[in-house]
Amino acid sequence: MTHHDAHGFSTRAIHVGQEFDPTTGAVIPPVHFSTTYAQDGIGNLRGGYEYGRGGNPTRDALQKQLASLEGGTHAFSFASGLAAEDALLRAVLRPGDHVLMGNDVYGGTHRLVRRIFGDWNIGLTTIELDDMAAVRSALADTGARVLWLETPSNPLMKITDITALAEVAHAAGALVVVDNTFATPYLQQPLGLGADVVVHSTTKYLGGHSDVIGGAVVTSDDELASKVGFHQFAAGAVSGPLDAWLTTRGIKTLAVRMDRHSASAHALASAIEGHSAVARVYYPGLPSHPGHELAARQMSDFGGMLSLELAGGAAAARAFAEGLHVFSLAESLGGVESLVNYPSEMTHASVRGTALEVSDAIIRLSVGLEDVDDLLADVQQSLARLG
Ligand SMILES: *Cc1c(COP(=O)(O)O)cnc(C)c1O
């Protein structure tokens, strides 16, 4: 705990873990690349550091920053979002256990549990999470150890009620994990809503500049934290010092970036809703979105991601994506630059043929920080060319 605990989100994002260097006064703490630490006598450590897999000051700074922003007491950073998920799941599951998962979670999460954990006799059930009665009976039928959810979801921006699900899951003895990658702690705080653990792909909005892969686990449960910490150390999928530092630097501007991402996505979604080439816009900020009211309660704004369904089906979706110029055609999201993705063949190719399959008429946009007028004009010109 530090003197920053009472401060607001942006003050903590900028200062927690970032005390100036005591030896030089450098305002930005140095990046610690050393893999090992000199001992003054056997086992007599200067700062508690011994070997870089077990602990590194640059990684610790990121972990403090992440814990503070998510309102947790412990955070662990990893080499990728999936490495973080893997460490968390291995810390809590044993062969014979079961995972209950929203039917719209990140495809890589589904693949991890189905194809890697499946071989270790972990069961998986995917389910529509807005049907509480179905969730309650699935928890009872499967005896699930873990309920895994993601809100807003990808790519349909479905909104899930974290508070309600946490109550139902806890009554059944399940651990509630929320993947908070899309919302970020600036827009949504799952631990405060009853979740036990938050996971992140810091590759996305937290890093924010499409230049560093990383992941994190955050919790306020001491026992769970010691298990995850042990997996981080003993299995070793840690984030490297430069990756940790780049992520910390990105997080310092998270609040201002999310404000702009949200405002621009909202403007785009409103502008294209009702266009003759667009069958449907999926953005939780639109009153037409089925999760709009819940999102307004659960989040402080609606985020920078939106999807659209093209009236002309797959051919129109492809032509629209390839006809954009300011948006780059690429996987991933959450960077300063706008990206367009064709889920059915790009990000969601791994879930084709499963319950998580995405329609081939859907396009997903990650709305970046360019001038919103340029983004609007780009989307309008590509829609206009669909005829
Ligand atoms: C990208 C992503 C992941 C996986 O993270 P990596 O850093 O790519 O391993 C997990 N969840 C969500 C929601 C993501 O967008």
The ligand as an SDF file (V2000), in Angstrom:
LIG
                    3D

 15 15  0  0  0  0  0  0  0  0999 V2000
   -6.0260  -10.7780  -27.3200 C   0  0  0  0  0  0  0  0  0  0  0  0
   -6.9190  -11.2860  -26.2560 C   0  0  0  0  0  0  0  0  0  0  0  0
   -6.5310  -12.3310  -25.3960 C   0  0  0  0  0  0  0  0  0  0  0  0
   -5.2100  -13.0660  -25.5540 C   0  0  0  0  0  0  0  0  0  0  0  0
   -4.1440  -12.2560  -25.2610 O   0  0  0  0  0  0  0  0  0  0  0  0
   -2.6800  -12.3800  -25.9560 P   0  0  0  0  0  0  0  0  0  0  0  0
   -1.9470  -11.2390  -25.3650 O   0  0  0  0  0  0  0  0  0  0  0  0
   -2.8700  -12.3040  -27.4350 O   0  0  0  0  0  0  0  0  0  0  0  0
   -2.1430  -13.7130  -25.5330 O   0  0  0  0  0  0  0  0  0  0  0  0
   -7.4070  -12.7020  -24.3930 C   0  0  0  0  0  0  0  0  0  0  0  0
   -8.6040  -12.0970  -24.2370 N   0  0  0  0  0  0  0  0  0  0  0  0
   -9.0130  -11.1100  -25.0550 C   0  0  0  0  0  0  0  0  0  0  0  0
  -10.3540  -10.4970  -24.8440 C   0  0  0  0  0  0  0  0  0  0  0  0
   -8.1870  -10.6710  -26.0770 C   0  0  0  0  0  0  0  0  0  0  0  0
   -8.6160   -9.7010  -26.8970 O   0  0  0  0  0  0  0  0  0  0  0  0
  1  2  1  0
  2  3  1  0
  2 14  2  0
  3  4  1  0
  3 10  2  0
  4  5  1  0
  5  6  1  0
  6  7  2  0
  6  8  1  0
  6  9  1  0
 10 11  1  0
 11 12  2  0
 12 13  1  0
 12 14  1  0
 14 15  1  0
M  END
$$$$
